[in-house]
């Protein structure tokens, strides 16, 4: 899940996913940098300086991946990755100039630039990247022996991919903002109800999230006391679900949900009765149960 629909306490898990994503980006970019480096070594054997310079790229991306395991904030980490994108592009441009814009290298350079443009998540960053890279690229080509035709091809290709990535990034940003707003509205509604509501993973049976009212129902000081626990541990009879599976399956198949009165146990072991409504649903390719408990 992206933004929690129940609590602000799940921001920690979102931060972990964001950190993991940054790590995967660094790993993917580093892998491509290694392929790029190998291509330079095998194709441009006569230019020792360019070959050695290409080794810098895998190293810097490896550095960003190592940085993701430290206590640096996610915002700083993503800013570092963005700066590495710019640094990599300057290195590639310098290599192109050293090779007199060799056609084979130009293809490789444009491929690298295109990948970077689509990897940059924010429209503002894409604009910054375009301004910092495109102008030096044009200047470098003007002061080289590259033909007008190849210069035009590089310019048009870079400009087209920039526009495409910028438009796509804007659309993603709009969808993210809309999704966040809808999530905040839903979270407010869920947290303002007098019922206990929690989210359960369909396959693992683990509680993934819960609203604030759940603390009152189960005598909790912190919702993390039940997060990742099996939801059937909240029942006084932990075999309640397996014992009534046929009835539950039948009601869900007929009505789309299952409802009944059942006894639960609090953290201190005391019990209480509640009216439970269990509804399965699918979100972001994952299956969940939404369980709502009303006190009697």
TORTI-779340 format. One line per 4 residues: their letters; for each residue x, y, z negated of C-alpha. Coordinates in Angstrom, 1 decimal. Layout:
// TORTI-779340
a> X/Y/Z  ...
***
This chain:
// TORTI-779340
xxxx> 0.0/0.0/0.0  1.2/3.6/0.6  -0.2/6.0/-2.0  -2.0/4.3/-4.9
xxxx> -5.7/4.7/-4.8  -6.0/4.2/-8.6  -3.1/5.7/-10.6  -0.3/8.1/-10.3
xxxx> 1.8/5.5/-12.1  2.3/3.5/-8.8  4.5/6.2/-7.4  7.4/4.2/-8.7
xxxx> 6.6/1.3/-6.4  6.1/3.8/-3.5  9.6/5.2/-4.2  11.0/1.7/-4.2
xxxx> 9.5/1.0/-0.8  10.8/4.3/0.5  14.3/3.4/-0.8  14.0/0.0/0.9
xxxx> 13.0/1.6/4.1  16.0/4.0/4.0  18.2/1.0/3.4  16.7/-0.8/6.4
xxxx> 17.2/2.3/8.6  20.8/2.5/7.6  21.3/-1.2/8.2  19.6/-1.0/11.6
xxxx> 21.6/2.1/12.6  24.8/0.5/11.4  24.1/-2.6/13.5  23.6/-0.5/16.6
xxxx> 26.7/1.4/15.8  28.7/-1.9/15.7  27.3/-2.9/19.1  28.2/0.6/20.4
xxxx> 31.7/0.2/19.0  32.1/-3.2/20.6  31.0/-1.9/23.9  33.6/0.9/23.8
xxxx> 36.3/-1.5/22.8  35.6/-3.9/25.7  34.7/-1.4/28.4  37.1/1.5/27.7
xxxx> 40.3/-0.4/27.0  42.5/2.3/28.4  41.4/5.1/26.0  42.8/4.1/22.6
xxxx> 41.7/7.4/20.9  38.0/6.9/21.9  38.1/3.3/20.8  39.4/4.2/17.4
xxxx> 36.9/7.1/17.1  34.0/4.8/17.8  34.9/2.8/14.6  33.9/5.9/12.5
xxxx> 30.2/5.3/13.3  29.6/1.9/11.6  31.6/3.2/8.6  29.3/6.2/8.0
xxxx> 26.1/4.2/8.3  27.6/1.6/6.0  28.3/4.4/3.6  24.6/5.5/3.7
xxxx> 23.5/2.0/3.0  25.8/1.8/0.0  24.4/5.2/-1.2  20.9/3.7/-1.2
xxxx> 21.9/1.4/-4.0  22.9/4.3/-6.2  20.8/6.6/-8.4  20.6/9.3/-5.7
xxxx> 17.1/10.6/-5.0  15.2/9.4/-2.0  14.9/12.9/-0.7  18.7/13.3/-0.9
xxxx> 19.2/9.9/0.7  17.0/10.7/3.7  18.8/14.1/4.1  22.1/12.3/4.1
xxxx> 20.9/9.9/6.8  19.6/12.9/8.9  23.1/14.6/8.6  24.7/11.3/9.6
xxxx> 22.4/11.3/12.7  23.7/14.8/13.6  27.4/13.8/12.9  27.0/10.6/15.0
xxxx> 25.6/12.6/17.9  28.5/15.1/17.8  31.0/12.2/17.7  29.3/10.6/20.7
xxxx> 29.3/13.9/22.5  33.0/14.4/21.8  33.7/10.9/23.1  31.7/11.7/26.3
xxxx> 33.8/14.8/26.8  37.0/12.8/26.3  35.8/10.3/28.9  34.8/13.1/31.3
xxxx> 31.2/12.0/31.1  31.8/8.6/32.6  28.5/7.4/34.0  28.5/4.1/32.0
xxxx> 29.2/6.1/28.8  26.5/8.7/29.7  23.9/5.9/29.8  25.1/4.7/26.4
xxxx> 25.1/8.2/25.1  21.5/8.9/26.2  20.3/5.6/24.8  21.9/6.5/21.4
xxxx> 20.3/10.0/21.5  16.9/8.5/22.4  17.0/6.0/19.5  17.9/8.8/17.1
xxxx> 15.2/11.1/18.3  12.6/8.4/17.7  14.1/7.5/14.3  13.8/11.0/12.9
xxxx> 10.5/11.1/11.0  9.6/14.8/10.7  8.8/17.3/13.5  10.9/20.0/11.8
xxxx> 13.9/17.7/11.7  13.5/16.8/15.4  13.5/20.5/16.3  16.7/21.0/14.2
xxxx> 18.3/18.0/15.8  17.4/19.2/19.3  18.8/22.7/18.7  22.0/21.4/17.1
xxxx> 22.7/18.8/19.8  21.1/20.0/23.0  23.0/23.4/23.2  26.5/21.8/22.6
xxxx> 25.6/19.1/25.1  24.8/21.7/27.8  28.0/23.7/27.0  30.1/20.5/27.1
xxxx> 28.7/19.6/30.5  29.2/23.1/31.9  32.9/23.0/31.0  33.5/19.5/32.5
xxxx> 33.8/18.1/36.0  30.4/16.4/35.9  28.2/16.8/38.9  25.1/19.0/39.0
xxxx> 22.9/16.0/39.7  24.2/14.1/36.7  23.9/17.2/34.5  20.3/17.7/35.6
xxxx> 19.5/14.0/34.9  21.0/14.2/31.4  19.2/17.4/30.7  15.8/16.2/31.9
xxxx> 16.1/12.8/30.2  17.1/14.4/26.8  14.4/17.0/27.1  11.7/14.5/28.0
xxxx> 12.5/12.2/25.1  12.6/15.1/22.7  9.1/16.3/23.7  7.8/12.8/23.5
xxxx> 9.3/12.1/20.1  8.2/15.5/18.8  4.5/14.9/19.8  4.5/11.4/18.3
xxxx> 6.1/12.7/15.1  3.4/15.4/14.9  0.6/12.9/15.3  2.2/10.6/12.6
xxxx> 2.4/13.6/10.3  -1.2/14.5/10.8  -2.3/10.9/10.1  -0.1/10.7/7.0
xxxx> -1.6/14.0/5.6  -5.2/12.8/6.3  -4.5/9.4/4.7  -2.9/11.1/1.7
xxxx> -5.9/13.4/1.3  -8.4/10.5/1.6  -6.3/8.5/-0.9  -6.4/11.4/-3.4
xxxx> -10.2/11.8/-3.1  -10.7/8.0/-3.6  -8.3/8.0/-6.5  -10.2/10.8/-8.2
xxxx> -13.5/9.0/-7.7  -12.1/5.7/-9.1  -10.5/7.3/-12.1  -13.6/9.3/-13.0
xxxx> -15.8/6.2/-13.2  -16.7/4.6/-16.6  -15.9/1.2/-15.2  -12.6/-0.8/-15.2
xxxx> -11.4/-1.3/-11.6  -8.3/-3.2/-10.6  -6.8/-4.4/-7.4  -5.7/-8.1/-7.0
xxxx> -3.5/-9.7/-4.3  -5.6/-12.3/-2.6  -2.9/-14.9/-2.3  -0.7/-14.4/-5.4
xxxx> -3.5/-13.5/-7.7  -1.3/-10.7/-9.1  -2.8/-7.4/-10.3  -1.4/-4.7/-8.1
xxxx> -3.1/-1.6/-9.4  -5.7/-0.5/-11.9  -7.6/2.7/-12.8  -7.1/4.6/-16.1
xxxx> -10.4/3.3/-17.6  -8.9/-0.2/-17.6  -6.7/0.8/-20.6  -9.8/1.4/-22.7
xxxx> -11.4/-1.8/-21.7  -8.4/-4.0/-22.4  -6.8/-2.1/-25.2  -3.7/-1.1/-23.3
xxxx> -1.2/1.7/-23.9  0.3/1.4/-20.5  -1.2/0.0/-17.3  2.2/-1.6/-16.6
xxxx> 1.2/-4.1/-19.3  -1.0/-5.8/-16.8  0.5/-4.9/-13.4  1.9/-8.0/-11.7
xxxx> 0.1/-10.3/-14.2  -2.3/-12.9/-12.9  -5.8/-11.5/-13.0  -7.4/-14.6/-14.5
xxxx> -5.3/-14.0/-17.6  -7.8/-11.3/-18.5  -10.6/-13.8/-18.8  -11.4/-15.4/-22.1
xxxx> -11.6/-18.6/-20.2  -8.7/-18.5/-17.8  -10.3/-21.4/-15.8  -13.4/-19.4/-15.2
xxxx> -12.5/-18.7/-11.5  -11.5/-22.3/-10.6  -14.6/-23.6/-12.4  -17.0/-21.4/-10.5
xxxx> -15.1/-21.3/-7.2  -18.0/-22.9/-5.2  -20.5/-20.4/-6.5  -18.1/-17.5/-5.9
xxxx> -17.4/-18.6/-2.3  -21.1/-19.0/-1.7  -22.1/-15.6/-3.0  -19.2/-13.9/-1.1
xxxx> -20.2/-15.6/2.1  -23.8/-14.6/1.7  -23.6/-11.1/0.1  -20.0/-10.1/0.6
xxxx> -19.3/-10.0/-3.1  -19.7/-12.0/-6.3  -21.2/-10.7/-9.5  -21.8/-12.2/-12.9
xxxx> -21.5/-11.6/-16.6  -18.3/-12.9/-18.1  -16.2/-12.7/-21.3  -12.7/-11.0/-21.2
xxxx> -10.0/-10.7/-23.8  -8.1/-7.6/-24.8  -4.4/-7.3/-25.4  -4.8/-7.9/-29.1
xxxx> -6.8/-11.1/-28.5  -10.3/-9.8/-29.2  -13.0/-10.5/-26.7  -15.7/-8.5/-25.0
xxxx> -18.4/-9.2/-22.5  -18.6/-7.3/-19.2  -20.5/-7.4/-15.9  -18.0/-8.2/-13.2
xxxx> -18.3/-7.5/-9.5  -15.6/-9.1/-7.3  -15.2/-8.1/-3.6  -12.6/-9.3/-1.2
xxxx> -11.3/-6.9/1.5  -8.4/-6.5/3.8  -6.1/-3.4/4.0  -2.8/-2.8/5.9
xxxx> -2.7/-6.5/6.9  -2.9/-7.7/3.3  -5.9/-9.4/1.6  -7.1/-8.2/-1.8
xxxx> -9.8/-8.6/-4.4  -11.4/-5.4/-5.8  -12.7/-6.2/-9.3  -15.1/-3.9/-11.1
xxxx> -16.1/-4.4/-14.7  -19.0/-2.7/-16.4  -19.3/-2.9/-20.2  -22.4/-4.3/-21.7
***
